[in-house]
Amino acid sequence: MKKLSFLVSLTNGDNDYQQEQAAAAEKTGRRLGVDVQIVHANNDAVTQSQQLLHFIQGSAAARPDAIMLEPAGGTGFPQVARAAAAADIGWVVLNHDADYLSKLRLSCHVPVFSISADHEEVGKIQGMQFAALLPQGGSVLYLEGPANSSAAQQRAAGMNRAKPANIQVKTLRANWTEQSAYHSVSSWLRLRTSQQTRIDLVGAQDDSMAVGARKAFAEIAEGERTRWLKIPFTGCDGLPKTGQAWVRSGVLAATIYIRPNTDLALEMLTEAIRTGSQPVERKLLAAESIPSLEDLTRRTAKTDPGRLHHSAGV
C-alpha cells in the first residue's frame, strides 16, 4: 500500500500552540507510518492560499493525500477546498468554522471535515475566571485575536455572555503572538487615555499574548510597573511547557487548556482513507480551566481583596 502523505498548514511558527500543533502532527505521523509536511503562513491569508494551491496544482505524484489547515484569516478558503477535492485531496479545517463543508462532502470522494476547540466554551470559561478573580467586579483589559478570526469572535462572545455585569471590558487587538500583544499594549500605554483607565485584570485569548502584555507593562516607570504587575493576568491554550508552567510560576493567574488537535485529525484522516469512510463532519473538543474554577475561587477568597480590586491606571 502506498505510504500516505499529509500537508499541515499552520498560521505561524511563533505561537506556542501552533508549535505544539506541528509537534503533535509530526509525532503522530511517525506513529501512524505516514509522511507529514508542515508549512507556516506567517499570519497571512494570501500566503497561505498560495502555499496550498502550490501543492494542489503540482504534479499528481507530489500531491498530498490530504491537507489539514488552520486558517490564517477570516475565511476557510472554500475555493481552495473545492480545488483540493477536485484533485482527490482530503481537506480538514482546524479550529475554524467552515460552513461550506456540508455541500463539499456531498460532491467528493475524499475525507472532508473539521475539528476544533469549542471556542465559545473557551470564552465562557474565561468569563467565569474573570468572575472568580474579581468577585467584587472591576475592569478587564482584554487582548483579543484578529477581528476576522472566527475563533477570536467566538471566544469574545462566550466571555461576554459569561462574565458578570459588574465587570467591564476594554479590548485591544493582537495577532496570536507575544510580539503582537507587546506592541498593542505598548501603543495603548502611550495614549493619554490609558493614564485614566482603571484596570483590575488583564485577560488574553492566548497565553503568549498575555506574556507579551506583561512585558509591555514591565517597561513602564518603576512605581507604576509594580502596580501593574500585581494585577492578575490570564490567557488561553494552557500547554504544559508554557501556559501551565506560567500558572505554576505565578506569571499567569489562570489559563484554559485547549488540546492540540492535529494528532486526532491525522488519526481520523488515516482511518478514513484506509477504510474508504467519511468521518463526522464537525468534531468539537472540550476545554478545561487551569486551575479549576473552584480552586480559583478559593484562592481568591484567601487573597487580600485590595490586591484584586484597585485602580491600576498609569
C-alpha positions, 0 to 999 in steps of 0.5 A: 500500500502506498505510504500516505502523505499529509500537508499541515498548514499552520498560521505561524511558527511563533505561537506556542500552540501552533508549535505544539500543533506541528509537534503533535502532527509530526509525532503522530505521523511517525506513529501512524507510518505516514509522511507529514509536511508542515508549512507556516503562513506567517499570519497571512491569508494570501500566503497561505492560499498560495502555499496550498494551491502550490501543492494542489496544482503540482504534479499528481505524484507530489500531491498530498493525500490530504491537507489539514489547515488552520486558517490564517484569516477570516475565511476557510478558503472554500475555493481552495477546498473545492480545488483540493477535492477536485484533485482527490485531496482530503481537506480538514479545517482546524479550529475554524468554522467552515460552513461550506463543508456540508455541500463539499462532502456531498460532491467528493470522494475524499475525507472532508471535515473539521475539528476544533476547540469549542471556542465559545466554551473557551470564552465562557470559561474565561468569563467565569475566571474573570468572575472568580478573580474579581468577585467584587467586579472591576475592569478587564483589559482584554487582548483579543485575536484578529477581528476576522478570526472566527475563533477570536469572535467566538471566544469574545462572545462566550466571555461576554455572555459569561462574565458578570455585569459588574465587570467591564471590558476594554479590548485591544487587538493582537495577532496570536503572538507575544510580539503582537500583544507587546506592541498593542499594549505598548501603543495603548500605554502611550495614549493619554487615555490609558493614564485614566483607565482603571484596570483590575485584570488583564485577560488574553485569548492566548497565553503568549499574548498575555506574556507579551502584555506583561512585558509591555507593562514591565517597561513602564516607570518603576512605581507604576510597573509594580502596580501593574504587575500585581494585577492578575493576568490570564490567557488561553491554550494552557500547554504544559511547557508554557501556559501551565508552567506560567500558572505554576510560576505565578506569571499567569493567574489562570489559563484554559487548556485547549488540546492540540488537535492535529494528532486526532485529525491525522488519526481520523484522516488515516482511518478514513482513507484506509477504510474508504469512510467519511468521518463526522463532519464537525468534531468539537473538543472540550476545554478545561480551566487551569486551575479549576474554577473552584480552586480559583475561587478559593484562592481568591477568597484567601487573597487580600481583596485590595490586591484584586480590586484597585485602580491600576491606571498609569 
